[in-house]
Amino acid sequence: MSDFFDALDVSASALSAERTRMNTISSNLANAQTTRAPEGGPYRRKDVVFEAQPTRSFASVLEGQMEVPLHQVKVADVVSDQGPPKLLHQPEHPDANAEGDVAYPNVNTMEEMVNLITASRTYEANITAINVSRNMMNKALEIGRK
Protein backbone atom coordinates (compact mmCIF):
# COMPACT_ATOMS: atom_id res chain seq x y z
CA MET A 1 0.00 0.00 0.00
CA SER A 2 2.94 2.34 0.60
CA ASP A 3 3.76 2.30 -3.12
CA PHE A 4 0.36 3.82 -3.84
CA PHE A 5 0.95 6.53 -1.27
CA ASP A 6 4.46 7.21 -2.60
CA ALA A 7 2.98 7.72 -6.08
CA LEU A 8 0.38 10.07 -4.61
CA ASP A 9 3.09 12.00 -2.74
CA VAL A 10 5.15 12.46 -5.91
CA SER A 11 2.15 13.71 -7.89
CA ALA A 12 1.00 15.95 -5.03
CA SER A 13 4.44 17.57 -4.83
CA ALA A 14 4.30 18.23 -8.58
CA LEU A 15 0.84 19.81 -8.23
CA SER A 16 2.14 22.15 -5.56
CA ALA A 17 5.22 23.09 -7.59
CA GLU A 18 3.20 23.73 -10.76
CA ARG A 19 0.69 25.84 -8.81
CA THR A 20 3.59 28.03 -7.65
CA ARG A 21 4.83 28.22 -11.25
CA MET A 22 1.37 29.23 -12.56
CA ASN A 23 1.03 31.90 -9.86
CA THR A 24 4.45 33.31 -10.79
CA ILE A 25 3.59 33.35 -14.49
CA SER A 26 0.31 35.11 -13.68
CA SER A 27 2.24 37.73 -11.74
CA ASN A 28 4.58 38.22 -14.70
CA LEU A 29 1.65 38.71 -17.07
CA ALA A 30 -0.16 41.06 -14.70
CA ASN A 31 2.93 43.24 -14.34
CA ALA A 32 4.02 43.24 -18.00
CA GLN A 33 3.46 47.02 -18.19
CA THR A 34 4.50 47.97 -14.63
CA THR A 35 7.17 50.67 -14.83
CA ARG A 36 7.39 51.27 -11.05
CA ALA A 37 8.10 48.39 -8.69
CA PRO A 38 8.61 48.67 -4.92
CA GLU A 39 12.31 47.82 -5.43
CA GLY A 40 12.62 50.75 -7.84
CA GLY A 41 12.58 50.69 -11.62
CA PRO A 42 10.39 48.42 -13.73
CA TYR A 43 9.00 45.09 -12.55
CA ARG A 44 11.48 42.22 -12.87
CA ARG A 45 10.21 39.01 -14.45
CA LYS A 46 10.25 36.06 -12.03
CA ASP A 47 11.16 32.43 -12.71
CA VAL A 48 10.54 29.36 -10.54
CA VAL A 49 13.46 26.98 -9.99
CA PHE A 50 12.52 23.34 -9.33
CA GLU A 51 14.65 20.68 -7.69
CA ALA A 52 14.24 16.93 -7.29
CA GLN A 53 14.10 15.74 -3.70
CA PRO A 54 14.18 12.03 -2.78
CA THR A 55 11.05 10.73 -1.11
CA ARG A 56 11.67 9.64 2.45
CA SER A 57 8.69 7.70 3.74
CA PHE A 58 8.85 5.49 6.81
CA ALA A 59 8.27 2.39 4.68
CA SER A 60 11.13 3.20 2.29
CA VAL A 61 13.52 3.69 5.22
CA LEU A 62 12.53 0.27 6.63
CA GLU A 63 12.86 -1.43 3.25
CA GLY A 64 16.32 0.03 2.64
CA GLN A 65 17.56 1.43 -0.64
CA MET A 66 15.13 0.99 -3.55
CA GLU A 67 16.39 0.03 -7.01
CA VAL A 68 14.94 3.17 -8.56
CA PRO A 69 14.55 5.95 -5.99
CA LEU A 70 11.50 8.17 -6.29
CA HIS A 71 11.88 11.92 -6.32
CA GLN A 72 9.43 14.64 -5.44
CA VAL A 73 9.40 18.06 -7.07
CA LYS A 74 10.12 20.99 -4.77
CA VAL A 75 10.35 24.70 -5.47
CA ALA A 76 13.97 25.58 -4.73
CA ASP A 77 13.65 29.32 -5.35
CA VAL A 78 11.81 32.06 -7.19
CA VAL A 79 14.43 34.20 -8.90
CA SER A 80 14.22 37.57 -10.65
CA ASP A 81 15.34 37.78 -14.26
CA GLN A 82 18.38 40.06 -14.40
CA GLY A 83 17.99 40.86 -18.10
CA PRO A 84 17.84 44.49 -19.17
CA PRO A 85 14.44 46.22 -19.32
CA LYS A 86 12.85 47.15 -22.64
CA LEU A 87 13.33 50.84 -23.43
CA LEU A 88 10.62 52.65 -25.34
CA HIS A 89 10.81 56.28 -26.37
CA GLN A 90 7.80 57.95 -24.71
CA PRO A 91 8.82 61.44 -23.54
CA GLU A 92 5.28 62.23 -22.28
CA HIS A 93 5.29 59.23 -19.86
CA PRO A 94 5.72 60.18 -16.15
CA ASP A 95 8.49 57.56 -15.74
CA ALA A 96 10.52 58.72 -18.75
CA ASN A 97 14.20 59.41 -18.16
CA ALA A 98 16.08 62.52 -19.36
CA GLU A 99 16.30 61.11 -22.91
CA GLY A 100 12.54 60.43 -22.99
CA ASP A 101 12.91 56.63 -22.70
CA VAL A 102 10.71 54.54 -20.42
CA ALA A 103 12.01 51.26 -18.95
CA TYR A 104 9.40 48.50 -19.26
CA PRO A 105 9.65 45.00 -17.75
CA ASN A 106 11.44 42.34 -19.77
CA VAL A 107 8.27 40.20 -19.89
CA ASN A 108 7.54 38.48 -23.21
CA THR A 109 3.78 37.83 -23.18
CA MET A 110 3.96 35.02 -25.76
CA GLU A 111 6.69 33.21 -23.82
CA GLU A 112 4.71 33.55 -20.59
CA MET A 113 1.57 32.14 -22.26
CA VAL A 114 3.53 29.13 -23.55
CA ASN A 115 4.94 28.61 -20.05
CA LEU A 116 1.43 28.88 -18.60
CA ILE A 117 0.06 26.28 -21.04
CA THR A 118 2.97 23.94 -20.23
CA ALA A 119 2.42 24.34 -16.49
CA SER A 120 -1.32 23.80 -16.91
CA ARG A 121 -0.82 20.59 -18.90
CA THR A 122 1.72 19.30 -16.40
CA TYR A 123 -0.78 20.03 -13.63
CA GLU A 124 -3.49 18.12 -15.53
CA ALA A 125 -1.13 15.17 -16.12
CA ASN A 126 -0.44 14.92 -12.40
CA ILE A 127 -4.15 15.03 -11.58
CA THR A 128 -4.61 12.14 -14.03
CA ALA A 129 -1.78 10.22 -12.31
CA ILE A 130 -3.45 10.76 -8.92
CA ASN A 131 -6.79 9.53 -10.30
CA VAL A 132 -5.15 6.43 -11.80
CA SER A 133 -3.41 5.66 -8.49
CA ARG A 134 -6.68 6.12 -6.62
CA ASN A 135 -8.52 3.82 -9.04
CA MET A 136 -5.80 1.18 -8.71
CA MET A 137 -6.05 1.42 -4.92
CA ASN A 138 -9.84 0.98 -5.09
CA LYS A 139 -9.48 -2.03 -7.41
CA ALA A 140 -6.95 -3.61 -5.03
CA LEU A 141 -9.39 -3.15 -2.16
CA GLU A 142 -12.18 -4.75 -4.22
CA ILE A 143 -9.98 -7.81 -4.84
CA GLY A 144 -9.56 -8.22 -1.08
CA ARG A 145 -13.34 -8.20 -0.55
CA LYS A 146 -14.07 -11.11 -2.87
N, C-alpha and C positions, 0 to 999 in steps of 0.2 A: 504494500500500500504506500510505502514511503516514496517509491518511484513516481507514483501519480502526483504526490504532493510536491516532489522536486520539480516535476514538469510544470506544475501550476506556479511554483515560486519563480521559475525562470521566466515564464510568460508574464507573470505579474510585475516582475522587475522591469521587463521591457515596456509594459504599458505605462508604468510610472515615468520611465526615462523618455518615452516618446511624447507623453503629455507635457513634460517640461520643455521638450524641443518645440512642440506646437505652440506653447505659450510664448516662448522666446521669438519664434517666427512671427507670431501675431503682433508682438511688441515692435519688432522691426518694421512690419508693414504699417502699423499705426503711426510710427514716428518717421516715416520716409521723408516727410517735409519739415521736420522739426529743426529749426535753425538755432534754437536756444535750449540747451540741456542744463540741468543743475550743476554739472561739472564744468560748465563753460563751453562755448562753441557749439557746433551742431551735434545732434544725437550720434552716438557711435553704434554701429551695427553689432549685435551680439551673436555669438555662436555657442552651441552646447558641445562639450567634450565628453564623450562616453568612455567608460573603461570596463573591461571584463573583470568580474570578481568571482572567485570560486565559491560554489555553494558549500555551506558548512552546516548540514543538518546533523542532528544527534545520531540518526541511523547511519549516515555516511562515515561518521567518526568511528562508530562501533564496527562497521564492516571493513574498515581500513581503506587503503587507496583503491579507487575504482580504476578500471581500464581506461575509460574515457571520462575525464572529470567534466562535470557540468559547470557552466559559468553563468552568472547573472549579469545583467546590464546595470551599471550604476552611472549616475551623472557625476563626473569627476570635477567639472568646473563649467562656469559660464564665462566666456572671455569676450572682451571687446575687440572688434576688428580695428587694427591700427593703421589701416589704409588711409590715404589722404581723402579729405572731403571733396565733393564735386563743387567746383566754382562756376557760378553763373553770373553774368554781368546784368545786374539789376540795380542801378544807382538809386532808384526811388524806394527800395526796400529798407525798412528800419535797421536791419542787421548788416547792411552793406558796409564794406571797409572803405578806406580812403580812395581806392581805385574804382569803387562802385561794384565790386564783386561780392556775392553772397555765398557763404560756405553752406552747402546742403549735405545731409548724411550720405554716406557711401552705400546706400541700400539700393540694390537692383531688384525691382518689384517682380520681374519675371523669374529670377533666380529664387527669390523667397517663395513664390507660388509653387515652383517645382519642388522645393524643399518641403513645403507644406503638404503637397500631394504625396510625396514619398513617406513622410512621417505618418500621414493618415492611413496609407495602405499598410505600413508596418504595424500600426496600431490594430487595424482590422485583422491582419494575419495572426496577431497574438491573441485576439479575442477568439478567432476560429480555433487556434491551438488549445485554448482553455476549454472551449466547448467540446472539442474532441476528447480531451482528457477526462472531462466530466462524464461524457457519454460512455467512455470505456470503463470508468469507475462504476457507473450504474450497471452496465452489462456484467461486470465481474461480480457485483453484489447479487444480481439476478441468478447467476450460475450457482451461487452458494445457497440460494433459497430452494432450488429444485432438488 
